């Protein structure tokens, strides 16, 4: 049998790490800090020794899981604000929840909850995703569309949800040496851009209604933190039911994002 190359071994290692982290996120969602390595092994369908080979303790596993999720933490805010505002202005008929024909769209059509069929045509999939994001932007506005997108990401990526949940607790369950850098990075890369988006939308609304100035700097991050805390709290209920993907739109509308 031909020995595996270094590249093949590296690929196997990366796949195994991703498999373990995903299992750990699913277990942590239910057991929290009571998570044990053997629980992760069972969830991943791997032997205890295999998981222990990669992570000798749950502290290292949790830290790796959170930093890996942090790499994806800004995806929901990646779309430029200008594009979101343009979608809002260009789709006035969809604000009322009805199409030009007068027929209200189905929930998954309106918010793009149904996955696009895998036809191999990536351009077609991108077009459908863009249309559903535009529909969400039209009804919910820039901040609401961003929050809706974040809820959808959490439904698929439990590690990402755990990152935001623990960030709201200032990563108190981690040792201080591990939490300080992660907390500072989260505030800089996630909270600050969200605060900017909140202020931009508020400035647009304020200009239209002639209702004052943007929030003072000390309160910008606080507003962003409160918004994420509300999303995390509502999402936890739907996650336990396994229905966050389909209930994301309801949550966004309920919070009036």
C-alpha positions in Angstrom: 0.0 0.0 0.0 1.4 3.4 -1.0 2.1 5.6 2.0 0.2 8.8 2.3 2.0 12.0 1.4 2.5 14.9 3.8 -0.3 16.8 2.0 -2.7 13.9 2.4 -1.9 13.6 6.1 -2.4 17.4 6.5 -5.7 17.2 4.8 -6.9 14.3 7.0 -5.8 16.2 10.1 -7.7 19.3 9.1 -10.8 17.3 8.3 -10.6 15.5 11.7 -10.1 18.8 13.6 -13.2 20.3 11.9 -15.2 17.1 12.7 -14.2 17.3 16.4 -14.9 21.1 16.7 -18.3 20.6 15.1 -19.2 17.8 17.5 -17.9 19.9 20.5 -20.1 22.8 19.5 -23.2 20.5 19.3 -22.4 19.0 22.7 -21.6 22.3 24.3 -24.9 23.6 23.2 -26.6 21.1 25.4 -24.2 20.5 28.2 -22.3 23.7 28.5 -19.1 23.6 30.7 -20.0 20.1 31.8 -18.8 18.9 28.4 -16.2 16.1 28.5 -13.9 14.8 25.8 -15.7 11.5 25.8 -19.0 13.3 25.0 -17.3 14.9 22.0 -15.9 11.6 20.8 -19.4 10.0 21.0 -21.0 12.9 19.1 -18.3 12.8 16.4 -18.4 9.0 16.1 -14.7 8.7 17.0 -12.8 6.9 19.6 -11.9 8.7 22.8 -8.2 8.2 22.1 -8.6 9.7 18.6 -10.1 12.9 20.0 -7.6 13.0 22.9 -4.8 12.8 20.4 -5.9 16.2 19.0 -7.1 17.7 22.3 -5.8 16.6 25.6 -8.3 18.7 27.6 -11.6 20.5 27.0 -10.1 23.9 27.7 -7.8 23.7 24.6 -10.7 22.3 22.6 -13.0 25.1 23.5 -10.4 27.8 22.8 -9.7 26.3 19.4 -13.4 26.1 18.7 -14.0 29.7 19.6 -11.0 31.1 17.6 -12.0 29.0 14.6 -15.5 30.4 14.8 -14.1 33.9 15.2 -12.6 33.6 11.7 -16.2 33.5 10.4 -17.7 36.0 12.8 -17.7 38.9 10.4 -19.4 37.2 7.5 -22.9 38.5 8.3 -21.7 42.1 8.1 -19.7 41.6 4.9 -22.3 43.0 2.5 -21.7 46.8 2.1 -24.3 49.0 3.7 -24.8 50.9 0.5 -26.0 47.7 -1.3 -28.5 47.0 1.5 -29.9 50.5 1.4 -30.1 50.3 -2.4 -32.1 47.0 -2.1 -34.4 48.7 0.4 -35.1 51.6 -2.0 -35.4 49.4 -5.1 -38.0 46.9 -3.7 -40.9 49.0 -2.4 -43.5 46.4 -3.3 -41.9 43.8 -1.1 -42.1 45.8 2.1 -45.8 45.0 2.5 -45.0 41.2 2.1 -46.8 41.0 -1.3 -45.5 40.6 -4.8 -46.7 42.7 -7.7 -49.2 40.0 -8.5 -50.8 40.6 -5.1 -49.9 37.1 -3.9 -47.9 37.0 -0.7 -44.7 35.0 -1.0 -44.1 31.9 1.0 -41.9 32.3 4.1 -39.0 30.5 2.6 -39.3 32.4 -0.7 -39.5 35.7 1.1 -36.5 35.2 3.3 -34.6 32.6 1.3 -34.8 29.9 3.9 -34.9 27.0 1.5 -31.5 26.0 0.2 -30.9 26.4 -3.5 -30.8 23.1 -5.4 -27.3 21.9 -6.3 -27.4 22.1 -10.0 -23.7 22.9 -10.4 -24.6 26.4 -11.6 -23.0 28.7 -8.9 -24.1 31.8 -10.7 -27.8 30.8 -10.4 -27.3 30.0 -6.7 -25.6 33.4 -6.0 -28.5 35.1 -7.9 -31.1 33.4 -5.7 -29.2 34.2 -2.5 -28.9 37.8 -3.6 -32.6 38.1 -4.2 -33.5 36.7 -0.8 -31.1 39.0 0.9 -32.6 41.9 -1.0 -36.1 40.8 0.1 -35.0 40.7 3.7 -33.3 44.1 3.4 -36.5 45.5 1.9 -38.7 44.4 4.8 -36.3 44.6 7.7 -33.9 47.3 6.8 -30.0 47.2 6.9 -29.7 46.2 10.6 -32.6 43.7 10.5 -31.3 42.1 7.3 -27.9 41.7 9.0 -29.5 40.2 12.1 -31.6 37.9 10.1 -28.5 36.7 8.2 -26.7 36.1 11.5 -29.6 34.0 12.9 -29.4 31.8 9.7 -25.7 31.4 10.1 -26.2 30.3 13.8 -28.7 27.7 12.7 -26.0 26.0 10.5 -22.9 26.9 12.6 -23.4 26.2 16.3 -19.8 27.1 17.1 -20.5 30.6 15.7 -23.6 30.9 18.0 -21.5 29.8 21.0 -18.9 32.5 20.2 -21.6 35.2 20.3 -23.2 33.7 23.4 -20.0 33.6 25.3 -19.0 37.0 24.1 -22.1 38.4 25.7 -20.9 36.9 28.9 -17.4 38.4 28.3 -16.0 34.9 28.0 -16.3 34.5 31.8 -16.1 30.7 31.6 -12.6 30.9 30.1 -9.4 31.6 32.1 -8.5 35.3 32.0 -5.3 34.6 30.1 -7.5 33.2 27.3 -10.5 35.4 27.5 -8.8 38.9 27.3 -7.4 38.6 23.8 -10.6 36.9 22.5 -12.8 39.6 24.1 -10.7 42.4 22.7 -10.7 40.9 19.2 -14.5 40.4 19.3 -15.1 44.0 20.3 -12.9 45.3 17.6 -13.9 43.0 14.7 -17.6 42.4 15.5 -19.1 44.9 17.9 -17.4 48.0 16.4 -18.6 47.3 12.8 -22.1 46.5 14.1 -22.2 49.8 16.2 -21.2 51.6 13.0 -24.0 50.0 11.1 -26.5 50.9 13.8 -25.4 54.5 13.8 -25.5 54.7 10.0 -29.1 53.4 9.9 -30.0 55.7 12.8 -28.5 58.6 11.0 -30.4 57.8 7.8 -33.7 57.5 9.8 -32.9 60.6 11.7 -32.2 62.6 8.6 -35.5 61.5 7.1 -37.5 62.3 10.3 -35.3 65.3 11.5 -34.9 63.6 14.9 -31.5 64.4 16.2 -28.0 63.2 16.3 -26.3 59.7 16.4 -25.6 58.1 19.7 -22.7 59.4 21.7 -19.5 57.2 21.4 -19.8 55.6 25.0 -23.2 54.1 24.0 -22.4 52.9 20.6 -20.9 49.5 21.6 -23.4 49.2 24.4 -26.3 49.3 21.8 -24.5 46.7 19.7 -24.0 44.5 22.7 -27.7 44.7 23.7 -28.8 43.9 20.2 -26.6 40.8 20.0 -27.8 39.7 23.5 -31.4 39.9 22.4 -30.6 37.8 19.3 -28.8 35.2 21.3 -31.6 34.9 23.8 -34.3 34.5 21.2 -32.1 32.1 19.1 -31.5 29.8 22.0 -35.2 28.9 22.2 -35.4 28.1 18.5 -32.1 26.2 18.5 -33.4 23.9 21.2 -36.4 23.2 19.0 -34.2 22.8 15.9 -36.2 25.5 14.1 -33.9 28.5 14.1 -33.5 28.5 10.3 -37.2 28.7 9.7 -37.9 31.1 12.6 -35.2 33.6 11.9 -37.5 35.9 10.1 -40.1 35.8 12.9 -37.3 36.7 15.4 -36.0 39.6 13.4 -39.5 41.0 13.0 -40.4 40.4 16.7 -37.3 42.3 17.8 -38.1 45.0 15.2 -34.5 45.2 14.1 
